[in-house]
Amino acid sequence: MNKIKFIDIFGYFASILVAISFLMKSMKTLRFVNIIGSICFVIYSIIIHAYPVAFINLFVISINIHYLWQNKNSNKENQETP
C-alpha cells in the first residue's frame, strides 16, 4: 500500500481552498481565499516541478490582487466624493 505523502496532502488542501473560494458570496472573500489557495498551488507545483500549474496560479493571484486593488480604490473614491 502506498503512503500518502505530505506534498500530496498539501496539493489536495490547495484544491479544496480553491473550490471553497467559489462558494463564497462576497467577491472580496472569494478573492482572498482564492489567493491563499493559489499560493498553495504555486508552492505545490514548484515542489513537484509542474511549472505550467505554477504559472497559471501566479496569473490567477495577480488577477485577484488587481481586482481587490481596483475595488479598494473605487471604494475610496466613492467615500471622498461629497
N, C-alpha and C positions, 0 to 999 in steps of 0.2 A: 504494500500500500504506500502511495506517495504521500509524504507530509506536505501540507500547505506551507509555503514559505511566507515569511513576514512581508516580503515585497508584493506577493500576490494579494495578501490581505489589504495592503496599502492601496493597491490598484482597485480592488473592489470598493474600498472606502471612498476613493475618489469618484468612482462611478455612482455610488449611492448619493454622495453630496451633489453631484451634477443633476441627477434625477430628482432629488428632493427640491432643488432650486426651482424646478419648473412647476412645483406645486404651490409656490408662494403666491399670495395675492398681490403683495406690494412689489412693484418693479425694483425698488431700492433694495429690499431684502433679497429678491431673486438674484439681482446682480452681485450682491455681497457674497451670498452662499455659492453662487456660480464661480466667482473669482477664487474662493477658497478651494473648491473642487478642481478647478482648472490648474491652480498652483500645485495641488497634489498630483494631478495628472502629469504636469511638466516634470516634477521630481521623479515620479514613477517611470515615465517614458525615457528619461535620460539614463536612469539606472539600468533599464533593460535594453538600452540602445535603440529605442523606437523614435528616432528623431522627427519623422513626419508628425507623429502624435504630439510631441513637444511643440513643434512649430505651430500647429493649428490651435493648440491650447494657449500658447503665447498670444496668438492673434485674438482669440476669444477674450483673454484677460484685457488686452488693450482696448477692444471694443467696449467691454463693460466699464472700464475706467473712463473712457471717453464720454459715454452717456451719463455716468454718475457725475462727472465733472461738469458736463453741459447742463444737467438738471440742477446742480448746486448753483451754478452761475445764473441760470434763468430765475431761480427762486430768489437770489439776492437782488436781481434787477426788479422783480415784482414787488419786493418789500421796500425798496428805495423809492419807487415811483409813488408820488402823493396822490 
